[in-house]
Amino acid sequence: MDVAAAPPVVPNGAPAPPAGRWVLLASVESRLAANGSAVLTGPSGIGKTALLEALGAAATARGELVLRVAGTETERWVPCAGLAELLDQLPGDLTAGLPKDRLTGRPDPHPPGAADAAGRPGSDHLACGPAFRGLLARCAGERPVLLLVDDAQWLDAESVHAVRYTVGRLAPRGVRAVVAGRWPDGLTGGDAGAAAWAPAPGALHIAVPPLGPDELAEMFGGYGLPVRVVNTLHSDSGGNPFLALALGGAFTDRVPRHWRPAPLPQRVQAVITQRLGLLPERARETLLMAALAIRPTTDLLRRAGRAEAARDVAQAAGLGLLICEGGGIRFTPPAVGTVLTESADAEHAARVHRRLAAVVPDAAGRARHRALAAPAGNAELARSLVAAAERAARQGSHRMAAELYRLAADRSPAEPADARLEWLVAAAEAGANGGLPDLVHGAAEAVLAADATRAQRVRVRLAVLDLSGQGLAEMGEVFAAALVDAEGDPALLGPLRLRMALAALVNGAPQQAEREADGALAHAREAGDPALEAKALAVCANIALIEGRDHTADLRRARSLPEPPLDGQMHTTPRYLAAYCAIFEDRLAEARAELLRMLALVERGSGEEVVHVLRNLSEVAVRTGRCREALDFADRAMRITEEAALSPGPAWYHGALAELAGGSVRRAAVLAEQGLRASEQEDDVIFQSRLLHVLGVARMREGDVRGGVDTLWRIGALGDGRRLRSPLVLRWRDDLAQGLAALGETDRAAEVVRAARALAGDRAGSAGVRARLDRAEAAVLAARGEPDAAVALLLRSAALFGRLGQPLEVGHCLLERADVERRRRRPGPARQAAADALEIFSRCGARPLAEQARRLTRLETGAYDAAPPPEPPEAVLTEGERRIALLVGRGATNQQVANRLFVSVKTVEASLTRVYRKLGICSRTQLASLLGGGLAPTNAGGLDAAGGGSLARRADSVNTRGM
């Protein structure tokens, strides 16, 4: 199990920590155990208070004295207001004779003496610090003391000085503090821009990060929301727990679909308004411009006249109003943009649009801004918008095309209505391809409420179906309505039945899928639609592939027809399916080359087709040993999936697969578990099977062989009865056999191998399957005490994998051989096989497998319990990476780092991704923990030149990764 991902031990009586905060809490607890203190920063709602409560509960369960105080804005100018609250929590026998009124200036409810003539006691604020220190010194003589300060930015100055004075002097005696607050940079008014104060020198500073999608799913585990809804909430909230919970309250049991628009809760709108009010007018104007742009970036805002855009964006990010990703700006929640635009009058917004029209780089964007700046629409303007939309669609910019079509409909005259309805239909179709559910449903509702033709009604319903992704099982009502409208028209029935075939296939009914695909094929031929005919043949080939039948004839016929146009549905074309089949037939170089060409065609998109291409590129990268590339492609697929509100199961499967190869086994298991839950909710049998496979392997890698075997058995129960038995697509039986062999159940393992060989046969493309089964049979033979036969099979398997260009599988064979040789007491061959495997895994960036090989190597050399070997090359940071890691670990945003080092934000993001992977960590929190545990403090004028070594020394002990 990954050390860094393991949850800490919770003391008896203490509640479990907040979701997703194990690592952060472990970092703080480690600092407290060493009599250190910590500072937690971050925007409101990020979870600082929950973390303080968890720390306090754990300390109370350990028998410590816990004192809590929270600053309030109204009492910030009241001297010693916080100190009085702390004094009230001390044991009564310590404060019985204390003149608290003299120290704090606040009346004691039970004063020992009378007040002065004015009715208020005098005060001696200079005595606050020493008196408080003396009291806590007496408490610390009996048990450790923990001070928890929330909303520290509002604590009065006298109380701040008292806390710092006390903790700074009594830390060696067990008095520590954790301070949590929000200190946004550069805000106007008073001391709003003051720096965060630390309770003691050398305190650990941690910027509390947003929750990841899997962590947010854990937090929502008891709320009954579908995982797909939670994934959307993560995108909208930016991982802020408070915003996610508030937005989640808008979803009810009566709104089961993830994509149904939900009203903005009043408390979220109030939070947005309050946070915007903290910004200066200059920054709000910059954010208004970002809200009116379709793809805002800091550079675009600067070129449009916002000279201090970087500073304004950084301030807004500090308040939790937006996040910067990949150089772009995204509001969290998206309603921030709505609140901003609604606050501007029409003329003000028109001026901003005119400024943007002068600087946006693309013709479609310029047309959009000019139209939005126009006071009223007309037919000529609408037609120019349609022409721009058509150009954007041809370039693959489906989101821009959808926006322009919708704008054309809004700017067109009321009569004639036919053109306006057609543009609304086109907006819905483009919006479905671009992952814009609100726009699609708005356009569809407008079309269905008007005097639309049957074809228009069917087309908008098809757009709604395309939004559902893998969740087509829940779309029965839409299918039924579309069938009524399409009745008797083969041109409408063909594409509709094609979606019905896909729905049946996803839901594990291949026979029904085949009937619907055959029907779609017949309708396509009757309507004379060669593009639809090609897609129907591709679906027929896909069904045959999954069932384990010959798919080549249907695919050959599909490829002989003209290739369908680029309409946002690349993943349904014969070209895509040919690359998909090449993956499973182990023609990996061919598949990779074709998928990269397809990525170049669709990379400007942001919907389903892009995710399909990225997912399969990630799988090819795993199989060819390009682990870092696999992680990158999977990360991009997961990010687009979240932003476009697509089905998360498939993207999380490929994320888990990439993590299993080159990231973290623990994170692979977490992604697989969340993906499995999502696929079960959508009745996606195909990806349930695939996710069960990667989850079973992850559990076995973590040491739970029985749990992994039980998980893999579920695949057979799920798929075999539904004819989903293709050994090319679902390669799980060899892993099951190896697990059974490890448990000593060799007869069952041998039967699994025999049945799998019968399914695979000698058909073309099954060489990789046979090689995997050879390796599994070797494990059975070794468990039965036949090492010579086992080694012979492993050599054969490794040679075949080598010819197929699959280095990780070769490394697996070498690890198995090392284990066989070790068990028959041949240390030399065992050590050599393990070393060869380590070399392969290190070269490929297969971090978990490299660590497994490294452990086996140390075991063979007798040094397993000795000092660890030198860290691998990938654990050493370059000078540039080390400087960025130091700044980020101390809480700097990507924009702040870019400004400090005079590089672009994109350079910072790319470098940070490499740092995470090299160190095997997954968040800024873990980076801060590494920095706090091993680096000397950095002076104000530069970076500690010794820091990189401390990071590298600790890197090998951390086994997680991710962004």
RANOR-V154256 format. One record per residue. N is the residue number from 1. SS is DSSP state (A for helix, B for strand, O for the rest). D_FIRST is the distance of its C-alpha to the first C-alpha in Angstrom with 2 decimals. Layout:
N,SS,D_FIRST + N,SS,D_FIRST
//
This chain:
1,O,0.00 + 2,O,3.80 + 3,O,6.16 + 4,O,8.89 + 5,O,7.89 + 6,O,7.20 + 7,O,10.74 + 8,O,13.09 + 9,O,15.01 + 10,O,18.14 + 11,O,21.31 + 12,O,23.42 + 13,O,25.76 + 14,O,24.00 + 15,O,23.27 + 16,O,19.95 + 17,O,19.71 + 18,O,21.05 + 19,O,19.07 + 20,O,17.10 + 21,O,17.80 + 22,A,14.74 + 23,A,14.41 + 24,A,18.20 + 25,A,18.75 + 26,A,16.37 + 27,A,18.46 + 28,A,21.66 + 29,A,20.80 + 30,A,19.98 + 31,A,23.38 + 32,A,25.15 + 33,A,23.92 + 34,O,25.62 + 35,O,28.75 + 36,O,28.35 + 37,O,29.09 + 38,B,27.91 + 39,B,29.59 + 40,B,28.21 + 41,B,30.18 + 42,O,30.37 + 43,O,32.73 + 44,O,33.71 + 45,O,31.53 + 46,O,28.29 + 47,O,27.04 + 48,A,28.10 + 49,A,29.87 + 50,A,26.97 + 51,A,24.82 + 52,A,27.69 + 53,A,27.96 + 54,A,24.31 + 55,A,24.73 + 56,A,28.03 + 57,A,26.84 + 58,A,24.07 + 59,A,26.71 + 60,A,29.27 + 61,A,27.02 + 62,O,26.70 + 63,O,30.50 + 64,O,31.10 + 65,B,34.15 + 66,B,33.23 + 67,B,36.02 + 68,B,35.89 + 69,B,38.22 + 70,B,38.42 + 71,O,40.89 + 72,O,43.33 + 73,A,45.43 + 74,A,48.65 + 75,A,48.29 + 76,O,47.15 + 77,O,50.65 + 78,O,51.16 + 79,O,50.86 + 80,O,48.42 + 81,A,47.46 + 82,A,43.77 + 83,A,44.68 + 84,A,46.84 + 85,A,43.97 + 86,A,41.83 + 87,A,44.76 + 88,O,45.25 + 89,O,41.80 + 90,O,42.53 + 91,O,43.69 + 92,A,47.34 + 93,A,48.57 + 94,A,47.53 + 95,A,49.27 + 96,O,52.29 + 97,O,54.73 + 98,O,53.05 + 99,O,55.30 + 100,A,52.63 + 101,A,55.40 + 102,A,56.54 + 103,A,53.06 + 104,A,51.94 + 105,O,55.18 + 106,O,54.10 + 107,O,56.19 + 108,O,54.77 + 109,O,55.10 + 110,O,56.61 + 111,O,58.30 + 112,O,59.93 + 113,O,62.80 + 114,O,64.69 + 115,O,64.00 + 116,O,66.32 + 117,O,69.34 + 118,O,67.35 + 119,O,65.15 + 120,O,62.02 + 121,O,60.90 + 122,O,60.77 + 123,O,57.50 + 124,O,56.24 + 125,A,53.16 + 126,A,53.17 + 127,A,52.43 + 128,A,49.33 + 129,A,46.80 + 130,A,48.14 + 131,A,48.62 + 132,A,45.13 + 133,A,43.72 + 134,A,45.80 + 135,A,44.63 + 136,A,40.91 + 137,A,41.53 + 138,A,42.91 + 139,A,39.96 + 140,A,37.47 + 141,O,39.35 + 142,O,38.10 + 143,O,34.58 + 144,O,32.43 + 145,B,33.60 + 146,B,31.69 + 147,B,33.77 + 148,B,32.55 + 149,B,34.76 + 150,B,34.53 + 151,O,36.71 + 152,A,37.40 + 153,A,39.51 + 154,A,42.18 + 155,O,42.29 + 156,O,45.72 + 157,A,46.28 + 158,A,47.41 + 159,A,44.30 + 160,A,42.12 + 161,A,44.06 + 162,A,43.81 + 163,A,40.01 + 164,A,39.60 + 165,A,42.20 + 166,A,40.62 + 167,A,36.97 + 168,A,38.00 + 169,A,39.87 + 170,A,37.92 + 171,A,34.30 + 172,A,34.41 + 173,A,35.51 + 174,O,32.61 + 175,B,34.09 + 176,B,31.67 + 177,B,31.79 + 178,B,29.79 + 179,B,32.12 + 180,B,31.58 + 181,B,34.12 + 182,O,35.29 + 183,O,37.32 + 184,O,38.30 + 185,O,39.96 + 186,O,43.66 + 187,O,44.79 + 188,O,48.46 + 189,O,49.99 + 190,O,49.99 + 191,O,46.86 + 192,O,44.53 + 193,O,43.28 + 194,O,42.53 + 195,O,39.40 + 196,O,36.56 + 197,O,37.37 + 198,O,34.97 + 199,O,35.38 + 200,O,35.10 + 201,O,35.10 + 202,O,31.73 + 203,O,30.13 + 204,B,26.87 + 205,B,27.89 + 206,B,25.46 + 207,B,26.68 + 208,O,24.88 + 209,O,23.71 + 210,O,24.31 + 211,O,21.72 + 212,O,20.19 + 213,A,21.23 + 214,A,18.08 + 215,A,18.29 + 216,A,21.98 + 217,A,21.46 + 218,A,19.37 + 219,A,22.30 + 220,O,24.80 + 221,O,23.09 + 222,O,25.95 + 223,O,28.77 + 224,O,29.16 + 225,O,29.37 + 226,O,28.41 + 227,A,25.38 + 228,A,27.89 + 229,A,29.89 + 230,A,26.95 + 231,A,26.26 + 232,A,29.93 + 233,A,29.77 + 234,A,27.02 + 235,A,29.35 + 236,A,32.35 + 237,A,30.87 + 238,O,28.92 + 239,O,25.95 + 240,O,28.17 + 241,A,27.32 + 242,A,30.96 + 243,A,32.44 + 244,A,30.03 + 245,A,30.94 + 246,A,34.60 + 247,A,34.66 + 248,A,32.81 + 249,O,35.65 + 250,O,37.98 + 251,O,36.35 + 252,O,37.70 + 253,O,37.64 + 254,O,40.84 + 255,O,39.16 + 256,O,36.38 + 257,O,36.16 + 258,O,33.90 + 259,O,36.69 + 260,O,39.47 + 261,O,40.66 + 262,O,40.17 + 263,O,42.50 + 264,O,41.39 + 265,O,41.00 + 266,A,43.59 + 267,A,41.16 + 268,A,39.27 + 269,A,42.63 + 270,A,43.56 + 271,A,40.41 + 272,A,41.12 + 273,A,44.75 + 274,A,43.93 + 275,A,41.52 + 276,A,44.02 + 277,A,46.64 + 278,O,44.79 + 279,O,45.31 + 280,O,48.59 + 281,A,50.92 + 282,A,50.18 + 283,A,46.47 + 284,A,47.25 + 285,A,49.60 + 286,A,46.93 + 287,A,44.54 + 288,A,47.40 + 289,A,47.81 + 290,A,44.09 + 291,A,44.41 + 292,A,47.40 + 293,O,45.82 + 294,O,43.88 + 295,O,41.41 + 296,O,41.71 + 297,B,40.59 + 298,A,41.51 + 299,A,43.65 + 300,A,45.53 + 301,A,46.28 + 302,A,47.52 + 303,A,49.80 + 304,O,51.14 + 305,O,52.41 + 306,O,49.60 + 307,O,49.67 + 308,O,47.06 + 309,A,44.69 + 310,A,41.66 + 311,A,42.35 + 312,A,43.05 + 313,A,39.87 + 314,A,37.83 + 315,A,39.55 + 316,A,38.88 + 317,A,35.20 + 318,A,35.08 + 319,O,36.56 + 320,O,34.03 + 321,O,36.73 + 322,B,35.24 + 323,B,32.49 + 324,B,33.03 + 325,B,31.04 + 326,O,31.98 + 327,O,35.22 + 328,B,36.22 + 329,B,36.77 + 330,B,35.50 + 331,B,36.69 + 332,O,34.32 + 333,O,35.51 + 334,O,37.89 + 335,A,40.58 + 336,A,40.97 + 337,A,42.89 + 338,A,44.97 + 339,A,45.91 + 340,A,46.94 + 341,A,49.06 + 342,A,50.72 + 343,A,51.77 + 344,O,53.71 + 345,O,57.20 + 346,A,58.17 + 347,A,60.01 + 348,A,57.23 + 349,A,54.67 + 350,A,57.19 + 351,A,57.55 + 352,A,53.81 + 353,A,53.72 + 354,A,56.60 + 355,A,54.82 + 356,A,51.70 + 357,A,53.91 + 358,O,55.17 + 359,O,51.83 + 360,O,49.41 + 361,O,48.96 + 362,O,49.45 + 363,A,52.61 + 364,A,50.92 + 365,A,49.65 + 366,A,53.13 + 367,A,54.72 + 368,A,52.41 + 369,A,53.22 + 370,A,56.93 + 371,A,57.01 + 372,A,55.25 + 373,A,57.71 + 374,O,60.67 + 375,O,62.38 + 376,O,62.98 + 377,O,62.27 + 378,O,64.67 + 379,A,64.74 + 380,A,64.70 + 381,A,61.62 + 382,A,59.81 + 383,A,60.65 + 384,A,59.41 + 385,A,56.08 + 386,A,55.83 + 387,A,56.56 + 388,A,53.80 + 389,A,51.40 + 390,A,52.27 + 391,A,51.59 + 392,A,48.20 + 393,A,47.27 + 394,A,48.36 + 395,O,46.10 + 396,O,43.08 + 397,O,43.13 + 398,A,43.02 + 399,A,42.29 + 400,A,45.32 + 401,A,47.40 + 402,A,46.60 + 403,A,47.53 + 404,A,50.76 + 405,A,51.78 + 406,A,51.28 + 407,A,53.23 + 408,A,55.98 + 409,A,56.31 + 410,A,56.52 + 411,A,59.11 + 412,O,61.24 + 413,O,64.50 + 414,O,64.54 + 415,O,66.84 + 416,O,66.43 + 417,A,63.27 + 418,A,62.31 + 419,A,60.88 + 420,A,58.91 + 421,A,57.29 + 422,A,56.45 + 423,A,54.71 + 424,A,52.71 + 425,A,51.61 + 426,A,50.64 + 427,A,48.69 + 428,A,46.73 + 429,A,45.99 + 430,A,44.91 + 431,A,42.88 + 432,A,40.97 + 433,A,40.18 + 434,A,39.14 + 435,O,37.01 + 436,O,39.52 + 437,A,39.57 + 438,A,41.95 + 439,A,44.45 + 440,A,44.28 + 441,A,44.93 + 442,A,47.64 + 443,A,49.42 + 444,A,49.06 + 445,A,50.51 + 446,A,53.40 + 447,A,54.18 + 448,A,54.02 + 449,A,56.27 + 450,O,58.88 + 451,O,61.33 + 452,O,58.88 + 453,O,59.52 + 454,A,57.64 + 455,A,55.91 + 456,A,54.76 + 457,A,53.44 + 458,A,51.49 + 459,A,50.07 + 460,A,48.70 + 461,A,47.15 + 462,A,45.51 + 463,A,44.11 + 464,A,42.64 + 465,A,41.15 + 466,A,39.59 + 467,A,37.85 + 468,O,36.00 + 469,O,33.92 + 470,O,31.94 + 471,O,33.36 + 472,A,36.76 + 473,A,36.70 + 474,A,37.65 + 475,O,40.57 + 476,A,43.12 + 477,A,45.69 + 478,A,45.64 + 479,A,45.96 + 480,A,48.87 + 481,A,50.72 + 482,A,50.32 + 483,A,51.67 + 484,A,54.73 + 485,A,55.43 + 486,A,54.85 + 487,O,56.94 + 488,O,59.34 + 489,O,58.12 + 490,A,56.18 + 491,A,55.22 + 492,A,53.37 + 493,A,52.16 + 494,A,50.55 + 495,A,47.82 + 496,A,47.32 + 497,A,46.79 + 498,A,44.44 + 499,A,42.14 + 500,A,42.66 + 501,A,41.54 + 502,A,38.32 + 503,A,37.73 + 504,A,38.26 + 505,A,35.98 + 506,A,33.06 + 507,O,33.68 + 508,O,33.58 + 509,O,37.36 + 510,A,38.22 + 511,A,41.71 + 512,A,42.67 + 513,A,41.18 + 514,A,43.37 + 515,A,46.45 + 516,A,45.91 + 517,A,45.28 + 518,A,48.46 + 519,A,50.31 + 520,A,49.11 + 521,A,50.25 + 522,A,53.67 + 523,A,54.08 + 524,A,53.19 + 525,A,55.84 + 526,A,58.37 + 527,A,57.80 + 528,O,57.95 + 529,O,54.56 + 530,A,53.07 + 531,A,49.99 + 532,A,49.11 + 533,A,49.97 + 534,A,47.53 + 535,A,44.72 + 536,A,45.59 + 537,A,45.54 + 538,A,42.13 + 539,A,40.81 + 540,A,42.47 + 541,A,40.74 + 542,A,37.35 + 543,A,37.98 + 544,A,38.98 + 545,A,35.88 + 546,A,33.55 + 547,A,35.69 + 548,O,35.62 + 549,O,39.33 + 550,O,41.21 + 551,O,40.93 + 552,A,42.82 + 553,A,46.28 + 554,A,45.50 + 555,A,43.61 + 556,A,46.53 + 557,A,48.99 + 558,A,46.95 + 559,A,46.81 + 560,A,50.57 + 561,O,51.28 + 562,O,51.44 + 563,O,48.03 + 564,O,47.62 + 565,O,48.05 + 566,O,45.25 + 567,O,45.25 + 568,O,41.66 + 569,O,40.67 + 570,A,39.65 + 571,A,36.83 + 572,A,39.54 + 573,O,41.63 + 574,A,42.14 + 575,A,41.14 + 576,A,37.65 + 577,A,37.32 + 578,A,38.44 + 579,A,35.57 + 580,A,33.17 + 581,A,34.54 + 582,A,34.31 + 583,A,30.51 + 584,A,30.24 + 585,O,32.90 + 586,O,30.97 + 587,O,33.76 + 588,A,31.29 + 589,A,33.63 + 590,A,36.20 + 591,A,33.83 + 592,A,32.51 + 593,A,36.06 + 594,A,37.32 + 595,A,34.46 + 596,A,35.00 + 597,A,38.69 + 598,A,37.98 + 599,A,35.75 + 600,A,38.73 + 601,A,40.86 + 602,A,38.69 + 603,O,36.85 + 604,O,39.25 + 605,O,38.21 + 606,O,35.62 + 607,O,35.31 + 608,A,34.12 + 609,A,35.47 + 610,A,33.63 + 611,A,30.28 + 612,A,30.96 + 613,A,31.76 + 614,A,28.77 + 615,A,26.33 + 616,A,27.84 + 617,A,28.00 + 618,A,24.25 + 619,A,23.85 + 620,A,26.40 + 621,A,24.64 + 622,A,21.38 + 623,A,23.52 + 624,O,25.55 + 625,O,22.76 + 626,O,23.55 + 627,A,20.06 + 628,A,21.29 + 629,A,24.15 + 630,A,22.03 + 631,A,20.10 + 632,A,23.51 + 633,A,25.19 + 634,A,22.48 + 635,A,22.59 + 636,A,26.37 + 637,A,26.37 + 638,A,24.20 + 639,A,26.44 + 640,A,29.64 + 641,A,28.44 + 642,A,27.99 + 643,A,31.26 + 644,O,33.25 + 645,O,31.89 + 646,O,30.97 + 647,O,28.83 + 648,A,25.20 + 649,A,23.71 + 650,A,24.70 + 651,A,23.64 + 652,A,20.20 + 653,A,19.85 + 654,A,20.67 + 655,A,18.47 + 656,A,15.45 + 657,A,16.85 + 658,A,17.27 + 659,A,13.80 + 660,A,12.45 + 661,A,14.98 + 662,A,15.19 + 663,O,12.98 + 664,O,9.43 + 665,A,7.57 + 666,A,6.69 + 667,A,10.38 + 668,A,11.51 + 669,A,10.56 + 670,A,12.31 + 671,A,15.22 + 672,A,15.60 + 673,A,15.82 + 674,A,18.34 + 675,A,20.18 + 676,A,20.50 + 677,A,22.01 + 678,A,24.38 + 679,A,25.45 + 680,A,26.12 + 681,A,28.27 + 682,O,30.21 + 683,O,30.50 + 684,O,29.18 + 685,A,28.63 + 686,A,28.08 + 687,A,25.00 + 688,A,23.75 + 689,A,23.64 + 690,A,21.96 + 691,A,19.27 + 692,A,18.65 + 693,A,18.26 + 694,A,15.60 + 695,A,13.73 + 696,A,14.12 + 697,A,12.91 + 698,A,9.72 + 699,A,9.10 + 700,A,10.14 + 701,A,8.01 + 702,O,4.82 + 703,O,7.30 + 704,O,9.52 + 705,A,12.48 + 706,A,15.08 + 707,A,13.82 + 708,A,13.63 + 709,A,17.08 + 710,A,18.53 + 711,A,17.57 + 712,A,19.27 + 713,A,22.28 + 714,A,22.92 + 715,A,23.85 + 716,A,26.67 + 717,A,28.01 + 718,A,27.94 + 719,A,29.57 + 720,A,31.64 + 721,A,34.16 + 722,A,34.75 + 723,O,35.35 + 724,O,32.18 + 725,O,31.53 + 726,O,31.69 + 727,O,29.52 + 728,O,29.94 + 729,O,28.41 + 730,O,25.73 + 731,O,24.15 + 732,O,21.83 + 733,A,23.71 + 734,A,22.66 + 735,A,18.92 + 736,A,20.02 + 737,A,22.13 + 738,A,19.46 + 739,A,17.24 + 740,A,20.41 + 741,A,21.28 + 742,A,18.03 + 743,O,18.96 + 744,O,22.47 + 745,O,24.17 + 746,A,25.99 + 747,A,29.03 + 748,A,27.27 + 749,A,25.26 + 750,A,28.61 + 751,A,30.22 + 752,A,27.62 + 753,A,28.27 + 754,A,31.99 + 755,A,32.11 + 756,A,30.15 + 757,A,32.56 + 758,A,35.45 + 759,A,34.24 + 760,A,33.68 + 761,O,36.95 + 762,O,38.36 + 763,O,38.78 + 764,O,38.58 + 765,O,35.19 + 766,O,33.27 + 767,A,32.66 + 768,A,29.01 + 769,A,28.49 + 770,A,30.31 + 771,A,28.22 + 772,A,24.98 + 773,A,26.74 + 774,A,27.91 + 775,A,24.40 + 776,A,23.48 + 777,A,26.70 + 778,A,25.92 + 779,A,22.82 + 780,A,25.20 + 781,A,27.79 + 782,A,25.51 + 783,A,24.42 + 784,O,28.16 + 785,O,29.02 + 786,O,30.59 + 787,A,28.92 + 788,A,31.90 + 789,A,31.96 + 790,A,28.20 + 791,A,28.54 + 792,A,31.57 + 793,A,29.79 + 794,A,26.89 + 795,A,29.56 + 796,A,31.31 + 797,A,28.24 + 798,A,27.31 + 799,A,30.95 + 800,A,31.15 + 801,A,28.04 + 802,A,29.62 + 803,A,32.82 + 804,A,31.07 + 805,O,29.47 + 806,O,25.79 + 807,A,24.20 + 808,A,20.55 + 809,A,21.76 + 810,A,23.68 + 811,A,20.63 + 812,A,18.89 + 813,A,22.09 + 814,A,22.05 + 815,A,18.59 + 816,A,19.94 + 817,A,23.08 + 818,A,21.45 + 819,A,19.81 + 820,A,23.24 + 821,A,25.08 + 822,A,22.92 + 823,A,23.53 + 824,O,27.23 + 825,O,27.32 + 826,O,28.20 + 827,A,26.30 + 828,A,28.32 + 829,A,27.61 + 830,A,23.94 + 831,A,23.60 + 832,A,25.63 + 833,A,23.70 + 834,A,20.34 + 835,A,22.20 + 836,A,23.76 + 837,A,20.51 + 838,A,19.16 + 839,A,22.45 + 840,A,22.24 + 841,A,18.75 + 842,A,19.71 + 843,A,23.00 + 844,A,21.57 + 845,O,19.04 + 846,O,16.17 + 847,A,13.57 + 848,A,10.35 + 849,A,12.79 + 850,A,14.50 + 851,A,11.64 + 852,A,11.32 + 853,A,15.09 + 854,A,15.25 + 855,A,13.35 + 856,A,15.75 + 857,A,18.60 + 858,A,18.07 + 859,A,17.92 + 860,A,21.15 + 861,A,22.84 + 862,O,22.13 + 863,O,20.58 + 864,O,16.95 + 865,O,17.52 + 866,O,20.05 + 867,O,19.98 + 868,O,17.69 + 869,O,19.75 + 870,O,21.35 + 871,O,19.32 + 872,O,19.77 + 873,A,22.74 + 874,A,20.91 + 875,A,19.61 + 876,O,23.27 + 877,O,24.99 + 878,O,28.61 + 879,A,31.16 + 880,A,31.51 + 881,A,27.80 + 882,A,27.58 + 883,A,30.55 + 884,A,29.17 + 885,A,25.77 + 886,A,27.75 + 887,A,29.92 + 888,A,27.27 + 889,A,25.13 + 890,O,28.29 + 891,O,28.74 + 892,O,31.08 + 893,O,31.24 + 894,A,31.30 + 895,A,35.06 + 896,A,35.53 + 897,A,33.66 + 898,A,35.82 + 899,A,38.94 + 900,A,38.05 + 901,A,37.33 + 902,O,39.97 + 903,O,37.75 + 904,O,37.13 + 905,A,34.47 + 906,A,33.29 + 907,A,32.82 + 908,A,30.73 + 909,A,28.52 + 910,A,28.07 + 911,A,27.37 + 912,A,24.83 + 913,A,22.95 + 914,A,22.91 + 915,A,21.84 + 916,A,18.77 + 917,A,17.79 + 918,A,18.64 + 919,A,16.72 + 920,O,13.63 + 921,O,14.37 + 922,O,15.56 + 923,O,18.43 + 924,A,21.35 + 925,A,19.88 + 926,A,17.06 + 927,A,19.85 + 928,A,22.05 + 929,A,19.52 + 930,A,19.33 + 931,A,23.09 + 932,A,23.72 + 933,A,21.77 + 934,A,23.23 + 935,O,26.42 + 936,O,29.95 + 937,O,31.79 + 938,O,33.53 + 939,O,37.26 + 940,O,39.00 + 941,O,40.54 + 942,O,37.76 + 943,O,34.24 + 944,O,32.89 + 945,O,33.16 + 946,O,30.64 + 947,A,27.81 + 948,A,26.23 + 949,A,25.53 + 950,A,23.65 + 951,A,21.42 + 952,A,20.92 + 953,A,20.18 + 954,A,17.26 + 955,A,16.04 + 956,O,13.99 + 957,O,11.78 + 958,O,10.83 + 959,O,8.73 + 960,O,10.22 + 961,O,13.72 + 962,O,16.50 + 963,O,19.79
//
